[in-house]
Amino acid sequence: MSEKLKQVLSETNELLRGLTAAVNGLANQIQHQHLKQPFIDRSYKLHPSGRRVHSKVEELGLTEKVVDLLNKDFTYVQISNQLGNQVSKSAIHRFAKRHKFKA
């Protein structure tokens, strides 16, 4: 009886080792694949090189509004709130930096 039990346990251990190896192999494959494909923010239109064609501000057609509010010395958070949070404060900051507005 104990001989039979030892044999079953040894076969089970063998199967578990095989399954563990398979799972680890898949995990490594998935991790490698993830590293090969960097995250791309799809909310922006992209140039074939990967850079943004337009900023979020320009894409939503809010350029004049944002420029006007920046000229009135509004903070980025205030501008974002004025626009109903359509554009994040960091997107407004990037836009302002790109267009040489003083922070």
N, C-alpha and C positions, 0 to 999 in steps of 0.2 A: 504493500500500500504506500509506504513512504517513498519507495523507489519511483512509483508512478507519479506521486505528488512532486518529487524533485524534477522529473522529466517535464511535467506540465509547467512548473515554475520556470524552468530554464527556457522552454519554448516561448512562454509569455514574455520573459525578459528580452529574448531575441527580437520578438515582434515589437516590443516597446522601443528598443534601440533603433530598429528600422524606421518606425514612425517618427521618432524624435529627429533622426537624421533628415528625413523627408521634410518635416515641418521647418527645421532650421534652414534647409536648403531653399525652401520657398520663401522664408522670411528674408534671407540674404538676397534673393532675386528681387523681391519687392522693394527692399531698401535700396538696392543698386539702381533699379529702374526709377525710383523716386529721385535719386540723386542725379540721374541723367536728364530728367525733365524738370527744370526749375519752375517754380510757381510763376504764373503769368496772370496779372490782374486783368481779367477780361472786360472790366468796366470801361477800359480805354480802347480807342481805336489804335491798332498797332501798325507801325511801319514794318516791312519785311525784315528789317534788321533787328526788330524787337523793341525799338524805342517808341514812345508815344507820339502820335501825329499831332494831337491837340491835347491841351490840358483839360481837366474836367470842367473848368470854368468856361473855356472856349467851346467845348463840346456842347454844353447846355445853353450857349448863346448869352451868357451873363457877363461878358467882358466889360461892356460900358458901365453896367451897374456896379461891378466890383471896382473898377477904376475910379468911378465917382465916389464910392464909399471910402476907398483908400485915400483919395485926395482930401476927404473930410476928416482924416485921422481916426477912423474907426479901427478898433482892434480886430484881429482875425476872427475871434470868437463872436464879436458883435456882428461882423459881416455875415458870418455863417448863420447866425440866428436871423438876421434880416432877410436872408434868402431862404428861410424856412428849412435850414439844415440840408439843403440839396447838395451842398458842397462842404466838405470837411474843412476845418481851420488849417490843416496841414496842406490841403490842396490850394487854398487861398495863399498860404505862405509861399508855396512853390511858385505860384503864378506871380506873386509880388516880387519875389527874388528874380525870376526870369525877366520881368519887365522893369527891373531896377528901381523898385519903390523902397524907400527907407523904412526899416522895421520900427 
